[in-house]
Amino acid sequence: MTTMFPARTRAPGVRESTPEAPLVAAVDGSPASLAAVEEAISLAPELDAPLVFAYVRRRPRGYLGAPYDQRQLTGAMARARGERSTVPAASQPPRGVEAEAEILEGNPSRRIVEFAHDRGAQMVIVGSRRRLLSRSVSRGVARAADRPVMVAAPAGAG
């Protein structure tokens, strides 16, 4: 299931997207994120747009110190490399579609919106986990983005 949210009204001075502007897909390795990847991959050729997969890692807690932060970062990078190799072949961009990955740091909703704005993205694609009690990244992105947002749910998520 996929839900589209139109762009909020743009304020004066907001950077418009251009035809070669990328599609930004937020990824985190979850089934919902894979649904967003699949949607982005299917849209990219239709829109003749490059893909940018954005992973946002939360900042480490400052009170634990630099050695702990470095261990966390090293572990996260190792997991990211491992996940990249386990992406199904069906989720690989088709020939002729440019794709790149970015690792961002901070609050996921805020950083995805800022990144899409800075890159002049045509659209942001995020996955939905259907969380009931915690804050939703997809909801935060849909509310704050100044460009269209597509929320993709994994098959069978109802």
PyMOL commands that place a pseudoatom at each C-alpha (Angstrom):
pseudoatom trace, name=CA, resn=MET, resi=1, chain=A, elem=C, hetatm=0, pos=[0.000, 0.000, 0.000]
pseudoatom trace, name=CA, resn=THR, resi=2, chain=A, elem=C, hetatm=0, pos=[1.304, 3.434, -0.938]
pseudoatom trace, name=CA, resn=THR, resi=3, chain=A, elem=C, hetatm=0, pos=[0.064, 6.841, 0.144]
pseudoatom trace, name=CA, resn=MET, resi=4, chain=A, elem=C, hetatm=0, pos=[0.995, 10.119, -1.548]
pseudoatom trace, name=CA, resn=PHE, resi=5, chain=A, elem=C, hetatm=0, pos=[1.104, 13.461, 0.238]
pseudoatom trace, name=CA, resn=PRO, resi=6, chain=A, elem=C, hetatm=0, pos=[1.311, 16.553, -1.983]
pseudoatom trace, name=CA, resn=ALA, resi=7, chain=A, elem=C, hetatm=0, pos=[3.926, 19.178, -1.281]
pseudoatom trace, name=CA, resn=ARG, resi=8, chain=A, elem=C, hetatm=0, pos=[3.092, 21.835, 1.245]
pseudoatom trace, name=CA, resn=THR, resi=9, chain=A, elem=C, hetatm=0, pos=[2.860, 25.335, -0.148]
pseudoatom trace, name=CA, resn=ARG, resi=10, chain=A, elem=C, hetatm=0, pos=[6.356, 26.547, -0.844]
pseudoatom trace, name=CA, resn=ALA, resi=11, chain=A, elem=C, hetatm=0, pos=[7.544, 29.673, 0.860]
pseudoatom trace, name=CA, resn=PRO, resi=12, chain=A, elem=C, hetatm=0, pos=[9.278, 32.343, -1.235]
pseudoatom trace, name=CA, resn=GLY, resi=13, chain=A, elem=C, hetatm=0, pos=[12.896, 31.405, -1.870]
pseudoatom trace, name=CA, resn=VAL, resi=14, chain=A, elem=C, hetatm=0, pos=[12.336, 27.648, -1.504]
pseudoatom trace, name=CA, resn=ARG, resi=15, chain=A, elem=C, hetatm=0, pos=[14.396, 25.723, -4.040]
pseudoatom trace, name=CA, resn=GLU, resi=16, chain=A, elem=C, hetatm=0, pos=[12.192, 24.116, -6.670]
pseudoatom trace, name=CA, resn=SER, resi=17, chain=A, elem=C, hetatm=0, pos=[12.990, 20.674, -8.001]
pseudoatom trace, name=CA, resn=THR, resi=18, chain=A, elem=C, hetatm=0, pos=[14.196, 20.307, -11.583]
pseudoatom trace, name=CA, resn=PRO, resi=19, chain=A, elem=C, hetatm=0, pos=[13.530, 17.443, -14.014]
pseudoatom trace, name=CA, resn=GLU, resi=20, chain=A, elem=C, hetatm=0, pos=[16.959, 15.904, -13.252]
pseudoatom trace, name=CA, resn=ALA, resi=21, chain=A, elem=C, hetatm=0, pos=[16.400, 16.308, -9.521]
pseudoatom trace, name=CA, resn=PRO, resi=22, chain=A, elem=C, hetatm=0, pos=[16.706, 13.067, -7.577]
pseudoatom trace, name=CA, resn=LEU, resi=23, chain=A, elem=C, hetatm=0, pos=[14.192, 10.928, -5.791]
pseudoatom trace, name=CA, resn=VAL, resi=24, chain=A, elem=C, hetatm=0, pos=[15.230, 10.625, -2.154]
pseudoatom trace, name=CA, resn=ALA, resi=25, chain=A, elem=C, hetatm=0, pos=[14.404, 7.291, -0.506]
pseudoatom trace, name=CA, resn=ALA, resi=26, chain=A, elem=C, hetatm=0, pos=[14.917, 6.993, 3.241]
pseudoatom trace, name=CA, resn=VAL, resi=27, chain=A, elem=C, hetatm=0, pos=[16.400, 3.631, 4.216]
pseudoatom trace, name=CA, resn=ASP, resi=28, chain=A, elem=C, hetatm=0, pos=[17.138, 1.859, 7.494]
pseudoatom trace, name=CA, resn=GLY, resi=29, chain=A, elem=C, hetatm=0, pos=[17.121, -1.848, 6.627]
pseudoatom trace, name=CA, resn=SER, resi=30, chain=A, elem=C, hetatm=0, pos=[13.563, -2.492, 7.853]
pseudoatom trace, name=CA, resn=PRO, resi=31, chain=A, elem=C, hetatm=0, pos=[10.838, -4.179, 5.740]
pseudoatom trace, name=CA, resn=ALA, resi=32, chain=A, elem=C, hetatm=0, pos=[9.130, -0.775, 5.486]
pseudoatom trace, name=CA, resn=SER, resi=33, chain=A, elem=C, hetatm=0, pos=[12.351, 0.737, 4.176]
pseudoatom trace, name=CA, resn=LEU, resi=34, chain=A, elem=C, hetatm=0, pos=[12.616, -2.024, 1.545]
pseudoatom trace, name=CA, resn=ALA, resi=35, chain=A, elem=C, hetatm=0, pos=[9.087, -1.103, 0.407]
pseudoatom trace, name=CA, resn=ALA, resi=36, chain=A, elem=C, hetatm=0, pos=[10.279, 2.508, -0.012]
pseudoatom trace, name=CA, resn=VAL, resi=37, chain=A, elem=C, hetatm=0, pos=[13.320, 1.294, -1.985]
pseudoatom trace, name=CA, resn=GLU, resi=38, chain=A, elem=C, hetatm=0, pos=[11.131, -0.776, -4.306]
pseudoatom trace, name=CA, resn=GLU, resi=39, chain=A, elem=C, hetatm=0, pos=[8.798, 2.192, -4.918]
pseudoatom trace, name=CA, resn=ALA, resi=40, chain=A, elem=C, hetatm=0, pos=[11.756, 4.486, -5.618]
pseudoatom trace, name=CA, resn=ILE, resi=41, chain=A, elem=C, hetatm=0, pos=[13.301, 1.987, -8.027]
pseudoatom trace, name=CA, resn=SER, resi=42, chain=A, elem=C, hetatm=0, pos=[10.035, 1.603, -9.930]
pseudoatom trace, name=CA, resn=LEU, resi=43, chain=A, elem=C, hetatm=0, pos=[9.493, 5.385, -10.137]
pseudoatom trace, name=CA, resn=ALA, resi=44, chain=A, elem=C, hetatm=0, pos=[13.024, 6.415, -11.144]
pseudoatom trace, name=CA, resn=PRO, resi=45, chain=A, elem=C, hetatm=0, pos=[12.849, 5.269, -14.793]
pseudoatom trace, name=CA, resn=GLU, resi=46, chain=A, elem=C, hetatm=0, pos=[9.345, 6.717, -15.214]
pseudoatom trace, name=CA, resn=LEU, resi=47, chain=A, elem=C, hetatm=0, pos=[10.477, 10.122, -13.944]
pseudoatom trace, name=CA, resn=ASP, resi=48, chain=A, elem=C, hetatm=0, pos=[13.939, 9.858, -15.523]
pseudoatom trace, name=CA, resn=ALA, resi=49, chain=A, elem=C, hetatm=0, pos=[15.368, 10.707, -12.103]
pseudoatom trace, name=CA, resn=PRO, resi=50, chain=A, elem=C, hetatm=0, pos=[18.476, 9.602, -10.266]
pseudoatom trace, name=CA, resn=LEU, resi=51, chain=A, elem=C, hetatm=0, pos=[18.046, 7.913, -6.886]
pseudoatom trace, name=CA, resn=VAL, resi=52, chain=A, elem=C, hetatm=0, pos=[19.576, 8.913, -3.586]
pseudoatom trace, name=CA, resn=PHE, resi=53, chain=A, elem=C, hetatm=0, pos=[19.211, 6.459, -0.719]
pseudoatom trace, name=CA, resn=ALA, resi=54, chain=A, elem=C, hetatm=0, pos=[19.529, 8.323, 2.582]
pseudoatom trace, name=CA, resn=TYR, resi=55, chain=A, elem=C, hetatm=0, pos=[20.305, 6.570, 5.843]
pseudoatom trace, name=CA, resn=VAL, resi=56, chain=A, elem=C, hetatm=0, pos=[20.055, 8.679, 8.988]
pseudoatom trace, name=CA, resn=ARG, resi=57, chain=A, elem=C, hetatm=0, pos=[21.927, 7.593, 12.050]
pseudoatom trace, name=CA, resn=ARG, resi=58, chain=A, elem=C, hetatm=0, pos=[21.078, 9.171, 15.341]
pseudoatom trace, name=CA, resn=ARG, resi=59, chain=A, elem=C, hetatm=0, pos=[23.846, 11.079, 17.070]
pseudoatom trace, name=CA, resn=PRO, resi=60, chain=A, elem=C, hetatm=0, pos=[25.530, 9.131, 19.853]
pseudoatom trace, name=CA, resn=ARG, resi=61, chain=A, elem=C, hetatm=0, pos=[24.897, 10.305, 23.380]
pseudoatom trace, name=CA, resn=GLY, resi=62, chain=A, elem=C, hetatm=0, pos=[27.610, 12.816, 24.227]
pseudoatom trace, name=CA, resn=TYR, resi=63, chain=A, elem=C, hetatm=0, pos=[27.874, 11.843, 27.863]
pseudoatom trace, name=CA, resn=LEU, resi=64, chain=A, elem=C, hetatm=0, pos=[29.252, 8.372, 27.041]
pseudoatom trace, name=CA, resn=GLY, resi=65, chain=A, elem=C, hetatm=0, pos=[32.445, 9.733, 25.507]
pseudoatom trace, name=CA, resn=ALA, resi=66, chain=A, elem=C, hetatm=0, pos=[34.378, 9.509, 22.242]
pseudoatom trace, name=CA, resn=PRO, resi=67, chain=A, elem=C, hetatm=0, pos=[35.574, 5.857, 22.529]
pseudoatom trace, name=CA, resn=TYR, resi=68, chain=A, elem=C, hetatm=0, pos=[31.984, 4.646, 22.924]
pseudoatom trace, name=CA, resn=ASP, resi=69, chain=A, elem=C, hetatm=0, pos=[30.862, 6.873, 20.037]
pseudoatom trace, name=CA, resn=GLN, resi=70, chain=A, elem=C, hetatm=0, pos=[33.588, 5.464, 17.793]
pseudoatom trace, name=CA, resn=ARG, resi=71, chain=A, elem=C, hetatm=0, pos=[32.622, 1.853, 18.624]
pseudoatom trace, name=CA, resn=GLN, resi=72, chain=A, elem=C, hetatm=0, pos=[28.996, 2.662, 17.815]
pseudoatom trace, name=CA, resn=LEU, resi=73, chain=A, elem=C, hetatm=0, pos=[29.958, 4.277, 14.505]
pseudoatom trace, name=CA, resn=THR, resi=74, chain=A, elem=C, hetatm=0, pos=[32.245, 1.385, 13.546]
pseudoatom trace, name=CA, resn=GLY, resi=75, chain=A, elem=C, hetatm=0, pos=[29.463, -1.114, 14.298]
pseudoatom trace, name=CA, resn=ALA, resi=76, chain=A, elem=C, hetatm=0, pos=[26.861, 0.904, 12.358]
pseudoatom trace, name=CA, resn=MET, resi=77, chain=A, elem=C, hetatm=0, pos=[29.147, 1.155, 9.325]
pseudoatom trace, name=CA, resn=ALA, resi=78, chain=A, elem=C, hetatm=0, pos=[29.812, -2.613, 9.393]
pseudoatom trace, name=CA, resn=ARG, resi=79, chain=A, elem=C, hetatm=0, pos=[26.065, -3.307, 9.571]
pseudoatom trace, name=CA, resn=ALA, resi=80, chain=A, elem=C, hetatm=0, pos=[25.402, -0.883, 6.699]
pseudoatom trace, name=CA, resn=ARG, resi=81, chain=A, elem=C, hetatm=0, pos=[27.999, -2.630, 4.520]
pseudoatom trace, name=CA, resn=GLY, resi=82, chain=A, elem=C, hetatm=0, pos=[26.464, -6.010, 5.381]
pseudoatom trace, name=CA, resn=GLU, resi=83, chain=A, elem=C, hetatm=0, pos=[22.921, -4.851, 4.662]
pseudoatom trace, name=CA, resn=ARG, resi=84, chain=A, elem=C, hetatm=0, pos=[23.966, -3.434, 1.311]
pseudoatom trace, name=CA, resn=SER, resi=85, chain=A, elem=C, hetatm=0, pos=[25.134, -6.876, 0.226]
pseudoatom trace, name=CA, resn=THR, resi=86, chain=A, elem=C, hetatm=0, pos=[21.867, -8.519, 1.337]
pseudoatom trace, name=CA, resn=VAL, resi=87, chain=A, elem=C, hetatm=0, pos=[19.554, -6.275, -0.709]
pseudoatom trace, name=CA, resn=PRO, resi=88, chain=A, elem=C, hetatm=0, pos=[17.591, -8.545, -3.051]
pseudoatom trace, name=CA, resn=ALA, resi=89, chain=A, elem=C, hetatm=0, pos=[18.485, -8.375, -6.739]
pseudoatom trace, name=CA, resn=ALA, resi=90, chain=A, elem=C, hetatm=0, pos=[14.935, -7.164, -7.449]
pseudoatom trace, name=CA, resn=SER, resi=91, chain=A, elem=C, hetatm=0, pos=[15.750, -4.082, -5.363]
pseudoatom trace, name=CA, resn=GLN, resi=92, chain=A, elem=C, hetatm=0, pos=[18.759, -3.099, -7.468]
pseudoatom trace, name=CA, resn=PRO, resi=93, chain=A, elem=C, hetatm=0, pos=[18.305, 0.006, -9.653]
pseudoatom trace, name=CA, resn=PRO, resi=94, chain=A, elem=C, hetatm=0, pos=[17.665, -0.866, -13.305]
pseudoatom trace, name=CA, resn=ARG, resi=95, chain=A, elem=C, hetatm=0, pos=[20.399, -0.296, -15.859]
pseudoatom trace, name=CA, resn=GLY, resi=96, chain=A, elem=C, hetatm=0, pos=[20.685, 3.369, -16.775]
pseudoatom trace, name=CA, resn=VAL, resi=97, chain=A, elem=C, hetatm=0, pos=[19.349, 4.695, -13.460]
pseudoatom trace, name=CA, resn=GLU, resi=98, chain=A, elem=C, hetatm=0, pos=[21.926, 6.549, -11.416]
pseudoatom trace, name=CA, resn=ALA, resi=99, chain=A, elem=C, hetatm=0, pos=[21.924, 5.753, -7.716]
pseudoatom trace, name=CA, resn=GLU, resi=100, chain=A, elem=C, hetatm=0, pos=[23.981, 6.887, -4.750]
pseudoatom trace, name=CA, resn=ALA, resi=101, chain=A, elem=C, hetatm=0, pos=[23.833, 6.592, -0.992]
pseudoatom trace, name=CA, resn=GLU, resi=102, chain=A, elem=C, hetatm=0, pos=[24.271, 9.181, 1.753]
pseudoatom trace, name=CA, resn=ILE, resi=103, chain=A, elem=C, hetatm=0, pos=[24.709, 8.634, 5.474]
pseudoatom trace, name=CA, resn=LEU, resi=104, chain=A, elem=C, hetatm=0, pos=[23.321, 11.499, 7.521]
pseudoatom trace, name=CA, resn=GLU, resi=105, chain=A, elem=C, hetatm=0, pos=[23.371, 12.108, 11.234]
pseudoatom trace, name=CA, resn=GLY, resi=106, chain=A, elem=C, hetatm=0, pos=[20.719, 13.536, 13.537]
pseudoatom trace, name=CA, resn=ASN, resi=107, chain=A, elem=C, hetatm=0, pos=[16.958, 13.421, 13.926]
pseudoatom trace, name=CA, resn=PRO, resi=108, chain=A, elem=C, hetatm=0, pos=[15.675, 11.211, 11.071]
pseudoatom trace, name=CA, resn=SER, resi=109, chain=A, elem=C, hetatm=0, pos=[12.563, 13.234, 10.159]
pseudoatom trace, name=CA, resn=ARG, resi=110, chain=A, elem=C, hetatm=0, pos=[14.356, 16.561, 10.252]
pseudoatom trace, name=CA, resn=ARG, resi=111, chain=A, elem=C, hetatm=0, pos=[17.458, 15.369, 8.392]
pseudoatom trace, name=CA, resn=ILE, resi=112, chain=A, elem=C, hetatm=0, pos=[15.477, 13.666, 5.604]
pseudoatom trace, name=CA, resn=VAL, resi=113, chain=A, elem=C, hetatm=0, pos=[13.434, 16.836, 5.016]
pseudoatom trace, name=CA, resn=GLU, resi=114, chain=A, elem=C, hetatm=0, pos=[16.562, 19.053, 5.073]
pseudoatom trace, name=CA, resn=PHE, resi=115, chain=A, elem=C, hetatm=0, pos=[18.459, 16.703, 2.770]
pseudoatom trace, name=CA, resn=ALA, resi=116, chain=A, elem=C, hetatm=0, pos=[15.610, 16.540, 0.230]
pseudoatom trace, name=CA, resn=HIS, resi=117, chain=A, elem=C, hetatm=0, pos=[15.354, 20.336, 0.284]
pseudoatom trace, name=CA, resn=ASP, resi=118, chain=A, elem=C, hetatm=0, pos=[19.115, 20.812, -0.116]
pseudoatom trace, name=CA, resn=ARG, resi=119, chain=A, elem=C, hetatm=0, pos=[19.257, 18.382, -3.048]
pseudoatom trace, name=CA, resn=GLY, resi=120, chain=A, elem=C, hetatm=0, pos=[16.152, 19.887, -4.714]
pseudoatom trace, name=CA, resn=ALA, resi=121, chain=A, elem=C, hetatm=0, pos=[14.514, 16.448, -4.724]
pseudoatom trace, name=CA, resn=GLN, resi=122, chain=A, elem=C, hetatm=0, pos=[11.443, 15.784, -6.860]
pseudoatom trace, name=CA, resn=MET, resi=123, chain=A, elem=C, hetatm=0, pos=[9.969, 13.560, -4.182]
pseudoatom trace, name=CA, resn=VAL, resi=124, chain=A, elem=C, hetatm=0, pos=[10.756, 11.867, -0.877]
pseudoatom trace, name=CA, resn=ILE, resi=125, chain=A, elem=C, hetatm=0, pos=[9.877, 8.201, -0.429]
pseudoatom trace, name=CA, resn=VAL, resi=126, chain=A, elem=C, hetatm=0, pos=[9.708, 6.744, 3.081]
pseudoatom trace, name=CA, resn=GLY, resi=127, chain=A, elem=C, hetatm=0, pos=[8.472, 3.485, 4.563]
pseudoatom trace, name=CA, resn=SER, resi=128, chain=A, elem=C, hetatm=0, pos=[5.755, 3.196, 7.167]
pseudoatom trace, name=CA, resn=ARG, resi=129, chain=A, elem=C, hetatm=0, pos=[6.002, 0.857, 10.134]
pseudoatom trace, name=CA, resn=ARG, resi=130, chain=A, elem=C, hetatm=0, pos=[2.514, 1.654, 11.458]
pseudoatom trace, name=CA, resn=ARG, resi=131, chain=A, elem=C, hetatm=0, pos=[3.746, 2.598, 14.924]
pseudoatom trace, name=CA, resn=LEU, resi=132, chain=A, elem=C, hetatm=0, pos=[1.036, 3.323, 17.445]
pseudoatom trace, name=CA, resn=LEU, resi=133, chain=A, elem=C, hetatm=0, pos=[2.819, 4.662, 20.494]
pseudoatom trace, name=CA, resn=SER, resi=134, chain=A, elem=C, hetatm=0, pos=[6.032, 6.238, 19.250]
pseudoatom trace, name=CA, resn=ARG, resi=135, chain=A, elem=C, hetatm=0, pos=[6.826, 9.095, 16.919]
pseudoatom trace, name=CA, resn=SER, resi=136, chain=A, elem=C, hetatm=0, pos=[6.676, 8.193, 13.260]
pseudoatom trace, name=CA, resn=VAL, resi=137, chain=A, elem=C, hetatm=0, pos=[9.459, 9.265, 10.911]
pseudoatom trace, name=CA, resn=SER, resi=138, chain=A, elem=C, hetatm=0, pos=[7.135, 8.966, 7.907]
pseudoatom trace, name=CA, resn=ARG, resi=139, chain=A, elem=C, hetatm=0, pos=[4.513, 11.176, 9.566]
pseudoatom trace, name=CA, resn=GLY, resi=140, chain=A, elem=C, hetatm=0, pos=[7.163, 13.749, 10.526]
pseudoatom trace, name=CA, resn=VAL, resi=141, chain=A, elem=C, hetatm=0, pos=[8.531, 13.855, 6.972]
pseudoatom trace, name=CA, resn=ALA, resi=142, chain=A, elem=C, hetatm=0, pos=[5.051, 14.118, 5.426]
pseudoatom trace, name=CA, resn=ARG, resi=143, chain=A, elem=C, hetatm=0, pos=[4.153, 17.016, 7.725]
pseudoatom trace, name=CA, resn=ALA, resi=144, chain=A, elem=C, hetatm=0, pos=[7.369, 19.001, 7.308]
pseudoatom trace, name=CA, resn=ALA, resi=145, chain=A, elem=C, hetatm=0, pos=[8.418, 18.404, 3.692]
pseudoatom trace, name=CA, resn=ASP, resi=146, chain=A, elem=C, hetatm=0, pos=[8.106, 21.158, 1.101]
pseudoatom trace, name=CA, resn=ARG, resi=147, chain=A, elem=C, hetatm=0, pos=[7.847, 18.610, -1.722]
pseudoatom trace, name=CA, resn=PRO, resi=148, chain=A, elem=C, hetatm=0, pos=[5.700, 15.512, -2.392]
pseudoatom trace, name=CA, resn=VAL, resi=149, chain=A, elem=C, hetatm=0, pos=[6.140, 12.569, -0.023]
pseudoatom trace, name=CA, resn=MET, resi=150, chain=A, elem=C, hetatm=0, pos=[5.248, 8.965, -0.806]
pseudoatom trace, name=CA, resn=VAL, resi=151, chain=A, elem=C, hetatm=0, pos=[4.736, 6.640, 2.153]
pseudoatom trace, name=CA, resn=ALA, resi=152, chain=A, elem=C, hetatm=0, pos=[5.173, 2.968, 1.237]
pseudoatom trace, name=CA, resn=ALA, resi=153, chain=A, elem=C, hetatm=0, pos=[4.125, 0.094, 3.443]
pseudoatom trace, name=CA, resn=PRO, resi=154, chain=A, elem=C, hetatm=0, pos=[5.466, -3.448, 3.131]
pseudoatom trace, name=CA, resn=ALA, resi=155, chain=A, elem=C, hetatm=0, pos=[3.241, -5.994, 1.418]
pseudoatom trace, name=CA, resn=GLY, resi=156, chain=A, elem=C, hetatm=0, pos=[0.651, -7.363, 3.809]
pseudoatom trace, name=CA, resn=ALA, resi=157, chain=A, elem=C, hetatm=0, pos=[0.866, -4.373, 6.171]
pseudoatom trace, name=CA, resn=GLY, resi=158, chain=A, elem=C, hetatm=0, pos=[-2.793, -3.736, 5.544]
for i in range(1, 158): cmd.bond("trace and resi %d" % i, "trace and resi %d" % (i + 1))
show_as sticks, trace
zoom trace
